[in-house]
Amino acid sequence: MLPPVVVMATLPRLYETPDVNAGALGMRAMQDLPFSIGSYTTDTVENQRARTALDVLRNDPSVSPVTYGASFDGVAVRGFSANTFNNVRRDGMLANVYSDVPLENKERIDVLKGVSGFLYGVGDPSGLVNYVVKRPTRDRLLSATAEVRTQNGYYANVDAGGPIADGTLGYRFNAAKEKVGDFTHPGDLQREFVSGALDARLGRDALLQLDFDYQEKSQSANANLGPRFDDTLVPTSSIDPRRLIGQPWARYKSRSWNVGARLDYVLNPAWTLTGQLGYGSTFRNALFNNVDSVASNGDVLSGGPSYEGEEYRVASGQFFATGKLSTGSLKHEIVAGYGYSKMDYPEGPYTRLPDQIGNIYRPIATPDPGLPRNTDLPTAHSIQHSIYASDTIALSRQWSVLLGARYIDYVNDKPRDYPDSGVRLRYTTNATIPTASVLFKPANDTTVYATYTKGFEQGAYAPSWADNPYQRLEPITSRQYEIGAKSKLIDGLMLSAAYFDIDKPLQAVSSVDNLFKTEGRQRHKGLELAANGQMTKQLSGILGMAWLDAKQSGTGDADVDGQRPAGVPRFQASAFLDYRLTAVPGLSLNGGVYHMGNRPLTGTHSTMVPSYTRVDLGAAYTMRVLGKPSILRLTVLNAANKRYWESVVYGTVGAAQPRIVRLSLTTQF
């Protein structure tokens, strides 16, 4: 008789994030970061069959959609739009702009809320969205996914990785292809994607990481709709979500790529040096079907397509040191470094076309006008140099203090041949962005914190309908207070609560003189509650709610002062639950409920966009196909086929997609 062999194992924990790349603070455990974070892993992406940022960030009640004209997924965080230039990052570096970030090669999406100034430099006070790239795997990996869906759609993906060269090198490769419809309906698209990553161990103390990705995407340019002539919205019940309000030839196309490199060198057990570089480029052929106002019978009263064919380039890098030291009884965790970024982007008016729709219920058919691939707008540049340092001082086992600052030198150069000669051609300024936090740990699994920080953001552009169109305003500084708590009272489940107060100058079109200018202030105060992770052995999920009190003041317009800014909801809530059935091993059921409160269409509140609640359903079954481990997934998005206005931006609304059913099979080889 052989002695018994006891094998012990635990189920993998879903929706749990161990640590976060926090810019000027380095890599930290979520519980040790004194600000609110929403973090969403590949568990969320795979189980919800997510394709874009909005698919994932729907789970965060502090995030709302601000997509314009069925282009790329734009989001607002805490009521502030996340600037696509500075507030979207890829492993902390600037990423391609004005195109959806592919998720196939992303391990996680982190939403760092309201603190981007100190952590990463120039950026809006919303915070930032950081995509974490998948790295090579320790063991051999090869998986293939095939999916079919409604609207004649299909999707295929291959993910491969593993060690090579006796383990001193590791690789990761991803490729995907997706197609939906034939560009005669909203949501029709075609996409191809490929990426690669390489990790190289350079001796005992150095690790070099390289990666790239490339994506081409084309999608139907469906129109956002402005209000009717009496300031009421077009009823959602009257809009067929499968009718394209536009032309089949009118598409939003993008070709984007990124490359990244990182070198970590361990000086000694206490200190590490890190260098990082990133470059991204997006060439977009962007066509927006603008419908600014509509008659009661659906006739377009004002509007017309706007078009741009231009390249956007971003380059960024940083070099920093992280280390630990002691001074007497105090223990210090120090991060200090230098950062650089440059953005090259076209600046000037779009190409304007006459109305191509006629009536939103019976769009006319027009021939393809043969728009040029490149509209040859002049190029502007934004450059920032910064130095930063932070010190987290452990005063005792329970108390610690974080002190930090980033000095930013910022230059914005407009092209010499800019169409409006009265616009300032060069803007140079600098700012010091401080931060200070106090952290208290009543227990090892609980942290209470209070944080003060500031932000520094690039001035906004004047929209085309202002009397100073396309003018960029001067940079502005914001400030934020936040108090919060994070706890893992239940192992594997992160509970968090945060109250914040953000104040910034208001840059908007004045209803008094129709000029886009800096006048008045915009203040957002709010409360966030969240629970992410594993609740029981069978139940995991992501739950949250956010209440936001946002007001404008000092605008000079009595109809605007005291009102919520356009597009900002007062209340949001979301709940996604995943339950593993013990009675049927391998089977799990999931569902999501997402509520968005009403939102003003404009700052005067003359038109309100109604609230909505959306339901998603899904199931997954783990099995073997031809002897290989496989997962069959069924996902039903917008299960009730509800019609609602999903996006609110620029005084227009964008319709949500109808019910979508996806059936996929992923097999490990």
ROLO-185405 format. One record per residue (C-alpha): residue in three letters; x negated, y negated, z negated. Coordinates in steps of 0.1 Angstrom, whole numbers. Layout:
NODE_ALA_X_Y_Z;
...
//
This chain:
NODE_MET_0_0_0;
NODE_LEU_-14_-34_10;
NODE_PRO_-8_-63_-14;
NODE_PRO_20_-86_-5;
NODE_VAL_12_-117_15;
NODE_VAL_32_-148_6;
NODE_VAL_35_-175_33;
NODE_MET_47_-209_22;
NODE_ALA_57_-238_45;
NODE_THR_78_-269_45;
NODE_LEU_101_-283_72;
NODE_PRO_85_-312_90;
NODE_ARG_98_-345_76;
NODE_LEU_118_-365_102;
NODE_TYR_118_-403_106;
NODE_GLU_90_-409_81;
NODE_THR_60_-432_87;
NODE_PRO_28_-428_67;
NODE_ASP_9_-460_76;
NODE_VAL_11_-490_98;
NODE_ASN_-14_-511_118;
NODE_ALA_-9_-545_101;
NODE_GLY_-33_-567_122;
NODE_ALA_-54_-589_98;
NODE_LEU_-46_-564_70;
NODE_GLY_-59_-533_88;
NODE_MET_-42_-499_84;
NODE_ARG_-20_-498_53;
NODE_ALA_6_-475_39;
NODE_MET_40_-490_44;
NODE_GLN_45_-492_6;
NODE_ASP_14_-513_2;
NODE_LEU_25_-540_27;
NODE_PRO_42_-570_12;
NODE_PHE_67_-576_40;
NODE_SER_96_-558_57;
NODE_ILE_89_-533_83;
NODE_GLY_110_-511_106;
NODE_SER_91_-481_119;
NODE_TYR_105_-456_144;
NODE_THR_86_-424_153;
NODE_THR_88_-399_182;
NODE_ASP_115_-381_162;
NODE_THR_138_-410_169;
NODE_VAL_128_-413_205;
NODE_GLU_132_-376_213;
NODE_ASN_164_-369_193;
NODE_GLN_182_-400_207;
NODE_ARG_167_-395_242;
NODE_ALA_155_-431_241;
NODE_ARG_140_-448_272;
NODE_THR_134_-484_262;
NODE_ALA_128_-505_232;
NODE_LEU_164_-514_228;
NODE_ASP_174_-477_227;
NODE_VAL_152_-473_197;
NODE_LEU_156_-507_179;
NODE_ARG_193_-503_179;
NODE_ASN_186_-484_147;
NODE_ASP_172_-516_131;
NODE_PRO_200_-539_118;
NODE_SER_177_-569_119;
NODE_VAL_173_-565_157;
NODE_SER_198_-578_183;
NODE_PRO_197_-576_221;
NODE_VAL_189_-607_242;
NODE_THR_185_-591_276;
NODE_TYR_192_-614_305;
NODE_GLY_206_-602_338;
NODE_ALA_198_-564_335;
NODE_SER_161_-571_336;
NODE_PHE_138_-559_308;
NODE_ASP_149_-552_272;
NODE_GLY_146_-585_252;
NODE_VAL_152_-584_215;
NODE_ALA_156_-609_186;
NODE_VAL_145_-602_151;
NODE_ARG_161_-619_121;
NODE_GLY_179_-641_147;
NODE_PHE_147_-654_164;
NODE_SER_138_-642_199;
NODE_ALA_107_-620_200;
NODE_ASN_86_-638_226;
NODE_THR_75_-614_253;
NODE_PHE_41_-630_256;
NODE_ASN_29_-630_220;
NODE_ASN_53_-609_200;
NODE_VAL_51_-576_219;
NODE_ARG_19_-557_212;
NODE_ARG_3_-524_222;
NODE_ASP_-19_-510_194;
NODE_GLY_-22_-546_182;
NODE_MET_-33_-560_215;
NODE_LEU_-12_-581_239;
NODE_ALA_8_-559_263;
NODE_ASN_23_-563_297;
NODE_VAL_51_-589_297;
NODE_TYR_85_-591_314;
NODE_SER_89_-554_319;
NODE_ASP_102_-525_298;
NODE_VAL_74_-508_278;
NODE_PRO_74_-471_286;
NODE_LEU_79_-448_256;
NODE_GLU_65_-415_269;
NODE_ASN_30_-422_256;
NODE_LYS_41_-440_224;
NODE_GLU_38_-424_190;
NODE_ARG_58_-450_172;
NODE_ILE_74_-485_174;
NODE_ASP_68_-508_145;
NODE_VAL_88_-540_139;
NODE_LEU_68_-562_116;
NODE_LYS_93_-589_105;
NODE_GLY_86_-626_102;
NODE_VAL_49_-626_96;
NODE_SER_31_-626_129;
NODE_GLY_12_-658_124;
NODE_PHE_-13_-646_99;
NODE_LEU_-14_-610_111;
NODE_TYR_-18_-616_149;
NODE_GLY_-20_-654_156;
NODE_VAL_3_-673_179;
NODE_GLY_38_-659_179;
NODE_ASP_75_-666_171;
NODE_PRO_87_-663_135;
NODE_SER_107_-632_144;
NODE_GLY_77_-611_137;
NODE_LEU_65_-587_164;
NODE_VAL_71_-553_180;
NODE_ASN_40_-531_181;
NODE_TYR_38_-499_202;
NODE_VAL_14_-473_188;
NODE_VAL_-1_-452_216;
NODE_LYS_-2_-414_213;
NODE_ARG_-37_-400_208;
NODE_PRO_-53_-367_219;
NODE_THR_-41_-337_199;
NODE_ARG_-63_-315_177;
NODE_ASP_-48_-283_192;
NODE_ARG_-39_-276_228;
NODE_LEU_-6_-292_239;
NODE_LEU_15_-287_270;
NODE_SER_52_-296_271;
NODE_ALA_76_-302_300;
NODE_THR_110_-319_298;
NODE_ALA_138_-319_324;
NODE_GLU_170_-338_320;
NODE_VAL_202_-344_339;
NODE_ARG_227_-371_331;
NODE_THR_259_-388_342;
NODE_GLN_258_-413_371;
NODE_ASN_238_-388_392;
NODE_GLY_207_-393_370;
NODE_TYR_177_-371_364;
NODE_TYR_145_-373_343;
NODE_ALA_113_-353_342;
NODE_ASN_83_-356_319;
NODE_VAL_50_-337_313;
NODE_ASP_29_-343_281;
NODE_ALA_-5_-326_278;
NODE_GLY_-34_-329_254;
NODE_GLY_-61_-311_234;
NODE_PRO_-98_-309_227;
NODE_ILE_-126_-305_253;
NODE_ALA_-164_-303_252;
NODE_ASP_-165_-282_220;
NODE_GLY_-141_-307_203;
NODE_THR_-163_-338_207;
NODE_LEU_-138_-351_233;
NODE_GLY_-100_-351_233;
NODE_TYR_-75_-360_259;
NODE_ARG_-38_-369_263;
NODE_PHE_-19_-371_296;
NODE_ASN_17_-382_302;
NODE_ALA_37_-385_334;
NODE_ALA_74_-392_340;
NODE_LYS_99_-398_368;
NODE_GLU_134_-411_364;
NODE_LYS_162_-420_388;
NODE_VAL_198_-431_381;
NODE_GLY_224_-438_409;
NODE_ASP_217_-455_442;
NODE_PHE_216_-492_431;
NODE_THR_253_-498_438;
NODE_HIS_262_-498_401;
NODE_PRO_250_-515_369;
NODE_GLY_222_-495_352;
NODE_ASP_210_-478_384;
NODE_LEU_172_-475_384;
NODE_GLN_142_-457_396;
NODE_ARG_110_-454_376;
NODE_GLU_76_-437_378;
NODE_PHE_51_-436_349;
NODE_VAL_16_-421_342;
NODE_SER_-8_-426_313;
NODE_GLY_-40_-411_298;
NODE_ALA_-60_-413_266;
NODE_LEU_-95_-401_257;
NODE_ASP_-111_-399_222;
NODE_ALA_-149_-394_220;
NODE_ARG_-168_-387_188;
NODE_LEU_-201_-405_192;
NODE_GLY_-222_-388_165;
NODE_ARG_-211_-385_129;
NODE_ASP_-200_-421_123;
NODE_ALA_-185_-435_155;
NODE_LEU_-152_-429_173;
NODE_LEU_-144_-443_208;
NODE_GLN_-108_-444_220;
NODE_LEU_-98_-453_256;
NODE_ASP_-64_-453_272;
NODE_PHE_-44_-466_301;
NODE_ASP_-8_-466_314;
NODE_TYR_9_-476_347;
NODE_GLN_46_-479_355;
NODE_GLU_67_-490_385;
NODE_LYS_104_-497_378;
NODE_SER_133_-510_399;
NODE_GLN_168_-516_386;
NODE_SER_200_-532_397;
NODE_ALA_202_-569_390;
NODE_ASN_237_-570_375;
NODE_ALA_249_-605_365;
NODE_ASN_253_-619_330;
NODE_LEU_285_-640_328;
NODE_GLY_290_-675_315;
NODE_PRO_323_-687_300;
NODE_ARG_355_-695_319;
NODE_PHE_364_-731_326;
NODE_ASP_384_-733_293;
NODE_ASP_354_-720_273;
NODE_THR_369_-686_268;
NODE_LEU_350_-654_277;
NODE_VAL_360_-630_304;
NODE_PRO_379_-602_287;
NODE_THR_358_-570_285;
NODE_SER_388_-550_294;
NODE_SER_389_-566_328;
NODE_ILE_353_-557_337;
NODE_ASP_347_-523_352;
NODE_PRO_313_-513_338;
NODE_ARG_305_-493_369;
NODE_ARG_311_-523_393;
NODE_LEU_279_-541_403;
NODE_ILE_283_-578_400;
NODE_GLY_257_-585_425;
NODE_GLN_242_-570_456;
NODE_PRO_225_-535_461;
NODE_TRP_195_-553_476;
NODE_ALA_192_-575_445;
NODE_ARG_169_-558_420;
NODE_TYR_146_-565_392;
NODE_LYS_113_-548_401;
NODE_SER_81_-546_380;
NODE_ARG_47_-530_384;
NODE_SER_28_-530_352;
NODE_TRP_-4_-515_337;
NODE_ASN_-24_-516_306;
NODE_VAL_-59_-505_295;
NODE_GLY_-72_-504_260;
NODE_ALA_-104_-495_242;
NODE_ARG_-113_-493_205;
NODE_LEU_-146_-484_187;
NODE_ASP_-147_-476_150;
NODE_TYR_-181_-473_133;
NODE_VAL_-185_-462_97;
NODE_LEU_-213_-481_80;
NODE_ASN_-209_-463_47;
NODE_PRO_-181_-448_27;
NODE_ALA_-169_-483_18;
NODE_TRP_-172_-503_50;
NODE_THR_-161_-498_86;
NODE_LEU_-166_-520_117;
NODE_THR_-140_-521_145;
NODE_GLY_-140_-536_180;
NODE_GLN_-109_-536_202;
NODE_LEU_-101_-548_237;
NODE_GLY_-69_-548_258;
NODE_TYR_-58_-559_292;
NODE_GLY_-24_-559_308;
NODE_SER_-9_-570_341;
NODE_THR_27_-572_354;
NODE_PHE_37_-582_389;
NODE_ARG_74_-587_389;
NODE_ASN_99_-594_417;
NODE_ALA_126_-608_394;
NODE_LEU_160_-616_408;
NODE_PHE_187_-629_384;
NODE_ASN_223_-632_394;
NODE_ASN_234_-663_375;
NODE_VAL_271_-668_369;
NODE_ASP_273_-699_348;
NODE_SER_310_-704_348;
NODE_VAL_341_-684_360;
NODE_ALA_376_-692_370;
NODE_SER_406_-674_355;
NODE_ASN_409_-653_387;
NODE_GLY_372_-643_386;
NODE_ASP_360_-668_412;
NODE_VAL_324_-680_405;
NODE_LEU_326_-717_398;
NODE_SER_289_-723_394;
NODE_GLY_257_-702_396;
NODE_GLY_236_-685_422;
NODE_PRO_206_-661_422;
NODE_SER_172_-672_411;
NODE_TYR_141_-654_422;
NODE_GLU_104_-652_413;
NODE_GLY_76_-629_427;
NODE_GLU_46_-635_405;
NODE_GLU_18_-618_384;
NODE_TYR_14_-622_346;
NODE_ARG_-19_-612_330;
NODE_VAL_-29_-609_294;
NODE_ALA_-63_-601_279;
NODE_SER_-71_-598_242;
NODE_GLY_-97_-585_218;
NODE_GLN_-108_-585_182;
NODE_PHE_-138_-575_161;
NODE_PHE_-133_-570_124;
NODE_ALA_-147_-554_93;
NODE_THR_-128_-536_65;
NODE_GLY_-143_-527_32;
NODE_LYS_-139_-523_-5;
NODE_LEU_-160_-537_-33;
NODE_SER_-158_-546_-70;
NODE_THR_-165_-577_-90;
NODE_GLY_-164_-569_-127;
NODE_SER_-130_-553_-134;
NODE_LEU_-115_-566_-101;
NODE_LYS_-113_-543_-71;
NODE_HIS_-112_-560_-36;
NODE_GLU_-100_-546_-3;
NODE_ILE_-113_-570_24;
NODE_VAL_-106_-575_61;
NODE_ALA_-124_-602_81;
NODE_GLY_-127_-607_118;
NODE_TYR_-124_-627_150;
NODE_GLY_-96_-625_176;
NODE_TYR_-92_-638_212;
NODE_SER_-64_-638_237;
NODE_LYS_-57_-653_271;
NODE_MET_-25_-653_292;
NODE_ASP_-23_-663_328;
NODE_TYR_12_-669_340;
NODE_PRO_31_-687_368;
NODE_GLU_46_-720_359;
NODE_GLY_72_-738_381;
NODE_PRO_107_-736_394;
NODE_TYR_123_-703_406;
NODE_THR_135_-699_442;
NODE_ARG_172_-707_443;
NODE_LEU_198_-691_465;
NODE_PRO_235_-700_470;
NODE_ASP_261_-679_452;
NODE_GLN_260_-643_464;
NODE_ILE_289_-629_444;
NODE_GLY_321_-650_452;
NODE_ASN_343_-632_427;
NODE_ILE_333_-611_397;
NODE_TYR_362_-586_403;
NODE_ARG_357_-584_441;
NODE_PRO_320_-592_448;
NODE_ILE_313_-601_484;
NODE_ALA_287_-582_505;
NODE_THR_259_-603_518;
NODE_PRO_228_-593_539;
NODE_ASP_194_-590_523;
NODE_PRO_177_-624_528;
NODE_GLY_142_-609_529;
NODE_LEU_127_-627_499;
NODE_PRO_89_-629_499;
NODE_ARG_70_-606_476;
NODE_ASN_50_-635_462;
NODE_THR_64_-669_456;
NODE_ASP_30_-684_450;
NODE_LEU_37_-705_420;
NODE_PRO_7_-723_404;
NODE_THR_-9_-705_374;
NODE_ALA_-11_-718_339;
NODE_HIS_-33_-705_310;
NODE_SER_-29_-702_273;
NODE_ILE_-60_-693_253;
NODE_GLN_-65_-688_215;
NODE_HIS_-95_-681_194;
NODE_SER_-90_-673_158;
NODE_ILE_-109_-662_127;
NODE_TYR_-92_-645_98;
NODE_ALA_-99_-630_64;
NODE_SER_-78_-613_37;
NODE_ASP_-86_-600_3;
NODE_THR_-63_-577_-16;
NODE_ILE_-73_-580_-53;
NODE_ALA_-63_-553_-77;
NODE_LEU_-59_-570_-111;
NODE_SER_-48_-538_-128;
NODE_ARG_-32_-505_-120;
NODE_GLN_1_-523_-116;
NODE_TRP_-6_-558_-104;
NODE_SER_-24_-570_-73;
NODE_VAL_-27_-602_-53;
NODE_LEU_-31_-607_-15;
NODE_LEU_-47_-639_-2;
NODE_GLY_-55_-645_34;
NODE_ALA_-57_-671_62;
NODE_ARG_-62_-673_100;
NODE_TYR_-76_-703_117;
NODE_ILE_-63_-707_153;
NODE_ASP_-78_-728_181;
NODE_TYR_-52_-731_208;
NODE_VAL_-53_-744_244;
NODE_ASN_-25_-745_270;
NODE_ASP_-35_-756_305;
NODE_LYS_-9_-764_331;
NODE_PRO_-19_-761_368;
NODE_ARG_-30_-794_384;
NODE_ASP_-4_-790_411;
NODE_TYR_24_-786_386;
NODE_PRO_56_-798_403;
NODE_ASP_65_-824_376;
NODE_SER_36_-848_375;
NODE_GLY_50_-864_344;
NODE_VAL_44_-833_323;
NODE_ARG_14_-831_301;
NODE_LEU_-12_-809_318;
NODE_ARG_-33_-799_288;
NODE_TYR_-24_-793_252;
NODE_THR_-51_-786_226;
NODE_THR_-45_-781_189;
NODE_ASN_-55_-760_160;
NODE_ALA_-38_-747_128;
NODE_THR_-46_-728_97;
NODE_ILE_-20_-701_88;
NODE_PRO_-22_-690_52;
NODE_THR_-5_-662_34;
NODE_ALA_-2_-652_-3;
NODE_SER_15_-623_-19;
NODE_VAL_19_-608_-54;
NODE_LEU_26_-571_-57;
NODE_PHE_38_-552_-88;
NODE_LYS_39_-514_-90;
NODE_PRO_61_-503_-120;
NODE_ALA_54_-467_-107;
NODE_ASN_32_-451_-81;
NODE_ASP_62_-446_-58;
NODE_THR_76_-482_-61;
NODE_THR_64_-516_-51;
NODE_VAL_79_-550_-58;
NODE_TYR_65_-580_-39;
NODE_ALA_68_-617_-32;
NODE_THR_52_-633_-1;
NODE_TYR_46_-668_13;
NODE_THR_33_-672_49;
NODE_LYS_34_-696_79;
NODE_GLY_37_-691_116;
NODE_PHE_24_-709_147;
NODE_GLU_42_-706_180;
NODE_GLN_37_-717_216;
NODE_GLY_63_-744_226;
NODE_ALA_94_-732_244;
NODE_TYR_103_-739_281;
NODE_ALA_132_-761_291;
NODE_PRO_159_-742_310;
NODE_SER_168_-750_345;
NODE_TRP_200_-768_335;
NODE_ALA_183_-793_312;
NODE_ASP_175_-828_325;
NODE_ASN_138_-820_320;
NODE_PRO_137_-785_336;
NODE_TYR_108_-762_330;
NODE_GLN_90_-786_307;
NODE_ARG_71_-768_279;
NODE_LEU_72_-784_245;
NODE_GLU_45_-787_220;
NODE_PRO_35_-758_196;
NODE_ILE_54_-758_163;
NODE_THR_48_-743_128;
NODE_SER_72_-723_108;
NODE_ARG_72_-711_72;
NODE_GLN_87_-680_54;
NODE_TYR_93_-668_19;
NODE_GLU_101_-632_13;
NODE_ILE_108_-611_-18;
NODE_GLY_114_-574_-16;
NODE_ALA_110_-539_-30;
NODE_LYS_100_-505_-15;
NODE_SER_103_-472_-32;
NODE_LYS_100_-434_-26;
NODE_LEU_120_-423_-55;
NODE_ILE_130_-394_-33;
NODE_ASP_99_-378_-18;
NODE_GLY_100_-383_20;
NODE_LEU_126_-411_19;
NODE_MET_116_-448_20;
NODE_LEU_140_-472_4;
NODE_SER_135_-509_10;
NODE_ALA_152_-542_3;
NODE_ALA_141_-577_13;
NODE_TYR_154_-612_10;
NODE_PHE_138_-638_33;
NODE_ASP_140_-675_41;
NODE_ILE_125_-688_74;
NODE_ASP_125_-724_84;
NODE_LYS_112_-738_117;
NODE_PRO_117_-769_140;
NODE_LEU_145_-765_165;
NODE_GLN_137_-766_202;
NODE_ALA_169_-767_222;
NODE_VAL_189_-786_248;
NODE_SER_206_-815_231;
NODE_SER_243_-819_237;
NODE_VAL_239_-856_234;
NODE_ASP_215_-863_263;
NODE_ASN_210_-828_279;
NODE_LEU_172_-830_272;
NODE_PHE_153_-800_260;
NODE_LYS_133_-812_230;
NODE_THR_121_-806_194;
NODE_GLU_148_-821_172;
NODE_GLY_163_-809_139;
NODE_ARG_156_-776_121;
NODE_GLN_167_-740_123;
NODE_ARG_168_-721_90;
NODE_HIS_175_-684_86;
NODE_LYS_181_-668_52;
NODE_GLY_190_-632_49;
NODE_LEU_191_-599_31;
NODE_GLU_180_-565_45;
NODE_LEU_186_-530_31;
NODE_ALA_172_-498_47;
NODE_ALA_166_-461_40;
NODE_ASN_144_-441_64;
NODE_GLY_133_-405_61;
NODE_GLN_144_-371_47;
NODE_MET_173_-372_22;
NODE_THR_177_-335_16;
NODE_LYS_161_-303_31;
NODE_GLN_188_-304_58;
NODE_LEU_197_-342_61;
NODE_SER_174_-369_75;
NODE_GLY_182_-403_90;
NODE_ILE_179_-440_93;
NODE_LEU_203_-464_76;
NODE_GLY_204_-501_72;
NODE_MET_223_-533_70;
NODE_ALA_214_-570_74;
NODE_TRP_232_-601_63;
NODE_LEU_220_-634_79;
NODE_ASP_229_-670_70;
NODE_ALA_215_-691_99;
NODE_LYS_221_-728_103;
NODE_GLN_210_-758_124;
NODE_SER_205_-792_109;
NODE_GLY_192_-827_119;
NODE_THR_201_-823_156;
NODE_GLY_219_-856_159;
NODE_ASP_251_-838_170;
NODE_ALA_279_-834_144;
NODE_ASP_293_-804_164;
NODE_VAL_260_-785_160;
NODE_ASP_247_-794_125;
NODE_GLY_256_-767_100;
NODE_GLN_265_-742_127;
NODE_ARG_249_-708_134;
NODE_PRO_224_-709_164;
NODE_ALA_236_-693_196;
NODE_GLY_235_-655_198;
NODE_VAL_229_-650_160;
NODE_PRO_251_-625_142;
NODE_ARG_260_-629_106;
NODE_PHE_262_-592_98;
NODE_GLN_247_-560_113;
NODE_ALA_247_-524_102;
NODE_SER_235_-491_115;
NODE_ALA_234_-454_104;
NODE_PHE_219_-425_122;
NODE_LEU_220_-391_106;
NODE_ASP_205_-358_116;
NODE_TYR_217_-326_99;
NODE_ARG_201_-291_103;
NODE_LEU_227_-264_99;
NODE_THR_215_-235_76;
NODE_ALA_243_-213_89;
NODE_VAL_229_-215_125;
NODE_PRO_191_-216_123;
NODE_GLY_177_-239_149;
NODE_LEU_208_-260_154;
NODE_SER_210_-296_143;
NODE_LEU_237_-322_148;
NODE_ASN_233_-360_148;
NODE_GLY_253_-391_152;
NODE_GLY_248_-429_151;
NODE_VAL_271_-457_143;
NODE_TYR_260_-493_152;
NODE_HIS_279_-524_142;
NODE_MET_272_-559_155;
NODE_GLY_290_-589_141;
NODE_ASN_304_-618_162;
NODE_ARG_279_-642_177;
NODE_PRO_283_-678_190;
NODE_LEU_278_-682_227;
NODE_THR_264_-717_222;
NODE_GLY_253_-738_193;
NODE_THR_286_-757_191;
NODE_HIS_307_-725_184;
NODE_SER_332_-734_210;
NODE_THR_331_-698_222;
NODE_MET_325_-667_200;
NODE_VAL_314_-633_213;
NODE_PRO_335_-606_195;
NODE_SER_320_-580_172;
NODE_TYR_317_-544_182;
NODE_THR_310_-509_168;
NODE_ARG_294_-483_189;
NODE_VAL_292_-445_183;
NODE_ASP_266_-421_197;
NODE_LEU_266_-383_192;
NODE_GLY_241_-356_197;
NODE_ALA_230_-320_191;
NODE_ALA_197_-301_194;
NODE_TYR_190_-263_194;
NODE_THR_156_-248_190;
NODE_MET_152_-215_209;
NODE_ARG_129_-196_231;
NODE_VAL_130_-197_269;
NODE_LEU_109_-170_287;
NODE_GLY_92_-165_254;
NODE_LYS_82_-202_250;
NODE_PRO_94_-224_222;
NODE_SER_120_-248_236;
NODE_ILE_146_-274_224;
NODE_LEU_179_-280_242;
NODE_ARG_193_-314_235;
NODE_LEU_227_-329_243;
NODE_THR_232_-367_238;
NODE_VAL_263_-388_243;
NODE_LEU_257_-425_242;
NODE_ASN_287_-449_236;
NODE_ALA_308_-417_230;
NODE_ALA_341_-437_228;
NODE_ASN_333_-453_262;
NODE_LYS_339_-487_245;
NODE_ARG_337_-519_265;
NODE_TYR_319_-548_248;
NODE_TRP_295_-576_254;
NODE_GLU_261_-563_242;
NODE_SER_237_-591_250;
NODE_VAL_241_-628_243;
NODE_VAL_214_-651_258;
NODE_TYR_212_-685_276;
NODE_GLY_249_-691_271;
NODE_THR_259_-659_289;
NODE_VAL_269_-624_280;
NODE_GLY_258_-590_294;
NODE_ALA_281_-560_295;
NODE_ALA_272_-527_278;
NODE_GLN_268_-494_297;
NODE_PRO_298_-470_297;
NODE_ARG_296_-435_282;
NODE_ILE_264_-417_292;
NODE_VAL_259_-380_287;
NODE_ARG_224_-365_288;
NODE_LEU_214_-328_287;
NODE_SER_177_-320_284;
NODE_LEU_154_-290_279;
NODE_THR_118_-294_265;
NODE_THR_96_-264_266;
NODE_GLN_61_-259_250;
NODE_PHE_37_-239_271;
//
